[in-house]
Structure formats: structure tokens, C-alpha cells
């Protein structure tokens, strides 16, 4: 990457909105091994906007809970703390999305793809010990596309058109037209947002799986390919990658094997639709 491009990317990342202070605090607390659920619930309760949106999702028909949930504390009882934490972080991330961009990138379809990837990554993480951060890593894995579409629209549009014309990889097209790809930019953004180093690495290494052979990378990479293969939203990239040998060995089979053995994939898409409407 040239020094000039590094400067332009840093400026683009700095121009993206920051998380609300309450959610920044949640990110900090989740990195603290001594943090308790009570600590995080206290922070969430102090942000009425995040609280209302969490309750809106929790009380949707998708979850079909036996009664109306009126507090985040009650939501934790029914859905578990990690689900509520992921909802809070997801709501904050979605709140930073621009509504329009000069590249013609469909943010609505991008959001459905990212949310579906997040939900599938969460399922896979539960099966393959991928860790608690696979949902948020799945949600943010493509966020570099948003930065590029907003602040480098000409280069991003050129790469989009190139990969869609021949069904090739968007990150390869970006390397040719820009000199870097959205994984690098996305990692820069989540580092700015002060997420844990492991999550930053998962996003940065999503196309360089040989150098970072971890359960989280395997789960997010696989979830991304499943989401694309099944048409769960569209992130601008029509290319579906088969699982590299390392990931296939870790996940116990090919991409089709994982799809056939994973239950409720359509439910992951339905949940994404609910979340996207907030």
C-alpha cells in the first residue's frame, strides 16, 4: 500500500461516525475479563435509544416470547446475555451506515447479507467453538465496503462493476483498482472503534486464512460463503469461495456439507430481516 493511499484510507476511516458513548463503553467492558453482565446491563439501561431498539427486536414476532418484554433485564432472562450484547453492538453499527453513496452500492442488501452472515457465524461458533464474538465479526466483516463506497466511490464502483461482470472476487478487483481491499479497511475501522484485537484480526485475515488459522476466522469465512451461496442479501460480490483445506478440516466438510448439516439457515435470514427493520 502506498503512503498516499494509507493517508486517504485513514482519513476515510476517521470520517466514519463514532459509536454512541454508551456502546463504546460496552465495547470496553467486553474486553475486561472481570466485567459482569450487571455492569453491561447498567450501561445499556442508561441509553434509552439503544434500549428501545433492543426491546423492539426482542418483542418482534420472530422471537415469539410468551409475554411482552419491558426491560433489558427481562430480555436477558429469555434470550441470554450474549444475544443482548450483540443486539446493542449491532444497533450501534447499523446506526453508522450512510443511507446513500455515490458508488451506487445497495446498503439495504448489504445489511441483509451482513446480518445473515452474523447469525450464521453465531450458529457455527456454537458448534465449532468459534467464540462469543463471531456474531459481531460476521456483522462487521464487510464494513470496509461501506467506507470505500462512501469516500472512494469511483474506485469502489469500478471494482464492483469488474467483479459483477465476470463473477470474480471483489477483494481481488479492489486490489487491482485501488491497491487494497475492504478487509484491510474494515479492520482499520473496527480498530478505531476499539474492538478486541482478536476480532480485528478475524476481519483483517478473512481472505488470508492460511496466515490466521483460528476457529473465529473459519466460522466467519464459512458463514460469509453460506450467506452468498443461499442469496441472503447481496454485498456486491457474486463470487462464492469453496472452503480452503484448513477451514474444511476444521469445520468437518465442504461448503455444501456444512450447509446441509446446519439447521435453521432460513431462520437466520428471517432474523436478519427483523433486525434490519429497526
C-alpha positions, 0 to 999 in steps of 0.5 A: 500500500502506498503512503498516499493511499494509507493517508486517504484510507485513514482519513476515510476511516476517521470520517466514519461516525463514532459509536454512541458513548454508551456502546463504546463503553460496552465495547470496553467492558467486553474486553475486561475479563472481570466485567459482569453482565450487571455492569453491561446491563447498567450501561445499556439501561442508561441509553434509552435509544439503544434500549428501545431498539433492543426491546423492539427486536426482542418483542418482534414476532420472530422471537415469539416470547410468551409475554411482552418484554419491558426491560433489558433485564427481562430480555436477558432472562429469555434470550441470554446475555450474549444475544443482548450484547450483540443486539446493542453492538449491532444497533450501534453499527447499523446506526453508522451506515450512510443511507446513500453513496455515490458508488451506487452500492445497495446498503439495504442488501448489504445489511441483509447479507451482513446480518445473515452472515452474523447469525450464521457465524453465531450458529457455527461458533456454537458448534465449532467453538468459534467464540462469543464474538463471531456474531459481531465479526460476521456483522462487521466483516464487510464494513470496509465496503461501506467506507470505500463506497462512501469516500472512494466511490469511483474506485469502489464502483469500478471494482464492483462493476469488474467483479459483477461482470465476470463473477470474480472476487471483489477483494481481488478487483479492489486490489487491482483498482485501488491497491487494497481491499475492504478487509484491510479497511474494515479492520482499520475501522473496527480498530478505531472503534476499539474492538478486541484485537482478536476480532480485528484480526478475524476481519483483517485475515478473512481472505488470508486464512492460511496466515490466521488459522483460528476457529473465529476466522473459519466460522466467519469465512464459512458463514460469509460463503453460506450467506452468498451461496443461499442469496441472503442479501447481496454485498456486491460480490457474486463470487462464492469461495469453496472452503480452503483445506484448513477451514474444511478440516476444521469445520468437518466438510465442504461448503455444501456439507456444512450447509446441509448439516446446519439447521435453521439457515432460513431462520437466520435470514428471517432474523436478519430481516427483523433486525434490519427493520429497526 
